[in-house]
Each structure stands twice: as structure tokens, then as C-alpha cells.
Amino acid sequence: MTDGTTWLAAPRSISFGGYFVVLARGLTEDELVGRLRQAARSTTAGVVAVGEHTSDSLLEWMDDTYGDIHAAVGLRLGRAGDWTYAVAYGGWQDEFGSPTPLSRDGAHLCVLEFEEENGKAVPPRFAYAHDGRLLSACNLYLDDSWDSEEVEGDPATASRLQALLNAAGLPDPERDSEEAHRTALGVIERFFGLSLPKAPIVAGALPAVVLESGFPKPVRQG
């Protein structure tokens, strides 16, 4: 049994700092990692497989290895139904850019992102691409606090999603931000049939890799 995505709206749903989750259909875990590595804005030295980790143990490994959890990007990997997923840790903020190129060759790719501890109050964001085309993307509050109030992307898909979000009462400046966040995630997960299992991500151990930037040099112990 799989969960939807609305549980991501809870404070620190995965770890301190927010979340960056990539869902892909039509890609294996290794293929998803390879595309994320190619899309990384840092010059990566390679992909390091680090075994199975919980959220906490991966962050501890990165801190012990690099002296700073933001010196690399950790990814915990899994599958939920038709979806392969990668959950990012460490220095993922502004690292990967648009998901559109990652969806080449017929893949479906969805990015859910929230910089929860950003002092600029960045809203949660969403983007969905298929076969090299952006189908839809928006600020999940659907207000003008950061980006346009409109859903961007393919006109037919974006307009349908916009109508559903509006029908759910968004934007609503009087609504609690967490509730607006949850509402938008619920609309999007139903529209695209997204699945993301909470228990293994929050409490379990999953296969993990680290995308090394090469700077600073690793300070592995032992």
C-alpha cells in the first residue's frame, strides 16, 4: 500500500530544512540517479553508493565524511507502485534546475520542493514534465508571494490543473499556509496519480547514494 504526497505538508515532514523529492515513471533507480547527476549544477566527482540509510544516519554519514552536510547531495531511493523516487539531503537547494530535460525519452518526472527554513519564506513548489516537455509547474500557494499565480506549462494540462486548484479554494490569503500546502498537494497527487510511501522514508532505511561535488575534499574517518 502506498501513500499520497499530502503528508509532506507537515512541518519537517522528512528532515530539518524542508524537502526535495523527485518522482519518476519510466526510469529505474539507477537511471534516475544518473539523470540527477547530469543535471547537477555543481561539478560532481561521482556517485558514491553508501548502503542503506535512514534520514538521520545519511545526514550523520555526510557530516562525518565531508565535515559539512551541505558539501554534497545525498539521495535515498525507492519505488512506490509505478513510481521511482529519490529524496534529497544536504546541499540540494538550487542544485538541479528544471526537471524538463530529465524527462527525455518518454519519462515522466515530478519534482516537489520546499525550502522550509529559508528566511525569505519561499513557498513550496511543484513541476511535472514528460518526454522533454514541461506540462505544469506552480507555487503551491498559488499566490503572488514569490511567482506567478498561474500554473505554467503546456496550455491544456496547465489550465486543467489551474481549474482544479481554483476549485479547491486556492489561492486563499486567509488560509493557513500548511493547509494550503496540503490542499495543493492533494489536488496534484490525484491529477497525476502520484504515490510516495511515508513509513519507509520517515522511519525506514533505504538504499542511498551521494553526489560528490569534489569541494571540499572528503575527510573520511578511519
C-alpha positions in Angstrom: 0.0 0.0 0.0 1.3 3.4 -0.9 0.6 6.9 0.4 -0.1 10.1 -1.5 2.0 13.2 -1.0 -0.1 15.3 1.4 2.0 14.2 4.4 4.9 16.3 3.0 3.0 19.4 4.2 3.6 18.7 7.9 6.4 20.7 9.5 9.8 19.0 9.0 8.0 16.1 7.3 11.2 14.4 6.2 14.1 16.4 7.8 15.1 19.8 9.0 15.2 22.4 6.2 12.4 21.2 4.0 12.2 18.6 1.3 13.3 17.9 -2.3 11.6 14.8 -3.8 11.8 13.5 -7.3 9.2 11.0 -8.6 9.9 9.3 -11.9 7.9 6.9 -14.1 9.7 5.0 -16.8 13.1 5.2 -15.1 14.9 2.8 -12.8 16.6 4.0 -9.6 20.0 3.9 -11.3 18.7 5.8 -14.3 17.1 8.5 -12.1 20.3 8.9 -10.2 22.3 9.2 -13.4 20.0 11.9 -14.8 20.1 13.9 -11.5 23.9 13.7 -11.6 23.9 15.0 -15.1 21.6 17.8 -14.1 23.6 18.9 -11.0 24.9 22.4 -11.3 28.0 21.6 -9.2 30.8 19.8 -10.9 30.3 16.3 -9.5 33.2 14.0 -8.9 31.0 10.9 -9.0 28.2 8.9 -7.4 29.1 7.1 -4.2 26.9 4.2 -3.1 26.8 4.3 0.8 24.4 1.4 1.6 21.1 1.7 3.3 20.4 4.7 5.5 17.6 6.4 7.4 17.3 10.2 7.0 19.3 10.7 10.2 22.0 8.2 9.5 22.6 9.6 6.0 23.0 13.1 7.3 25.4 11.8 10.0 27.4 10.0 7.4 27.7 13.1 5.2 28.7 15.2 8.2 31.3 12.7 9.3 32.6 12.3 5.8 32.7 15.9 4.5 32.6 17.9 7.6 29.5 19.7 6.3 26.2 18.1 5.2 25.8 20.8 2.5 29.1 19.8 0.8 27.3 17.1 -1.2 23.8 15.9 -2.1 22.6 12.6 -0.6 19.8 10.7 -2.2 17.7 7.9 -0.6 15.9 5.8 -3.2 12.9 3.6 -3.6 9.8 2.6 -5.5 6.1 3.1 -4.9 3.8 1.4 -7.5 4.8 2.7 -10.9 6.9 5.5 -9.4 10.7 5.5 -8.6 11.6 8.2 -6.1 14.6 10.0 -4.8 14.6 12.0 -1.6 17.4 14.6 -1.3 19.5 15.6 1.7 22.3 18.1 2.2 23.1 20.7 -0.4 20.1 20.2 -2.7 18.9 23.8 -2.7 19.1 25.3 -6.2 21.1 22.3 -7.4 19.1 20.7 -10.2 17.2 23.3 -12.1 14.3 22.5 -14.4 13.1 18.9 -14.5 12.2 19.2 -18.2 15.5 17.8 -19.6 15.4 14.9 -17.2 12.1 13.7 -18.7 13.6 13.0 -22.1 13.0 9.7 -24.0 9.4 9.3 -22.7 10.0 9.5 -19.0 7.5 11.2 -16.6 9.2 13.3 -13.9 7.7 15.2 -11.0 9.6 17.5 -8.6 8.2 18.5 -5.2 10.3 21.1 -3.3 10.0 23.2 -0.2 12.8 25.2 1.4 11.1 25.3 4.8 13.9 27.1 6.7 14.6 29.7 4.1 14.5 33.1 5.7 12.8 34.6 2.6 9.6 32.4 3.1 9.9 30.6 -0.2 6.6 28.8 -1.0 6.6 25.1 -1.8 6.9 24.4 -5.5 5.9 21.7 -7.9 6.8 20.8 -11.5 5.9 17.9 -13.8 7.5 17.1 -17.1 7.1 14.4 -19.7 9.2 13.5 -22.7 11.2 16.7 -22.6 8.1 19.0 -22.2 7.0 20.9 -19.1 3.4 20.0 -18.5 2.8 22.1 -15.4 4.6 24.0 -12.6 3.5 26.3 -9.9 3.9 27.8 -6.5 1.7 25.6 -4.3 0.2 28.5 -2.5 -0.9 29.8 -6.0 -0.5 33.4 -4.8 1.8 36.2 -5.8 4.2 35.9 -2.8 7.0 34.6 -5.0 6.0 33.6 -8.5 3.0 34.0 -10.8 -0.4 33.0 -9.5 -0.8 30.9 -12.7 0.1 27.3 -13.4 2.7 27.4 -16.1 3.4 24.7 -18.8 1.6 23.0 -21.6 -1.6 25.1 -22.0 -4.1 22.2 -22.0 -2.6 20.5 -18.9 -1.8 23.7 -17.0 -5.3 25.1 -17.5 -6.9 21.9 -16.3 -4.7 21.8 -13.2 -5.3 25.5 -12.6 -9.1 25.0 -12.6 -8.8 22.1 -10.1 -6.6 24.2 -7.7 -9.0 27.1 -8.0 -12.0 24.8 -7.3 -10.2 23.7 -4.2 -10.2 27.3 -3.0 -6.7 28.4 -3.9 -5.3 31.0 -3.7 -6.7 31.9 -0.3 -4.7 34.5 1.6 -6.8 33.8 4.7 -6.0 30.1 4.7 -3.2 28.7 7.0 -0.1 28.1 4.9 0.2 24.4 5.9 -3.4 23.7 5.0 -2.9 25.5 1.6 0.2 23.4 1.1 -1.7 20.2 1.9 -4.6 21.1 -0.3 -2.5 21.8 -3.3 -0.5 18.6 -2.9 -3.8 16.6 -2.7 -5.0 18.1 -6.0 -1.7 17.4 -7.7 -1.4 13.8 -6.5 -4.9 13.0 -7.7 -4.3 14.7 -11.0 -1.1 12.8 -11.8 -1.7 9.7 -9.7 1.4 10.2 -7.5 2.4 7.8 -4.8 5.0 8.4 -2.1 5.3 6.0 0.9 5.6 7.8 4.2 6.8 4.9 6.5 10.0 3.8 4.7 11.0 7.4 4.1 10.4 8.7 7.6 11.2 5.7 9.7 12.9 3.1 7.5 16.3 2.5 5.9 16.6 2.9 2.1 19.4 2.5 -0.4 21.4 5.7 -0.6 23.9 7.4 -2.8 25.9 10.6 -2.5 26.6 13.0 -5.4 30.0 14.4 -4.5 30.9 17.9 -5.7 34.6 17.4 -5.1 34.8 20.5 -2.9 35.7 20.3 -0.1 37.7 17.1 -0.3 36.3 14.3 1.8 37.5 14.0 5.3 36.5 10.4 5.9 37.4 8.9 9.2 39.0 5.5 9.7 
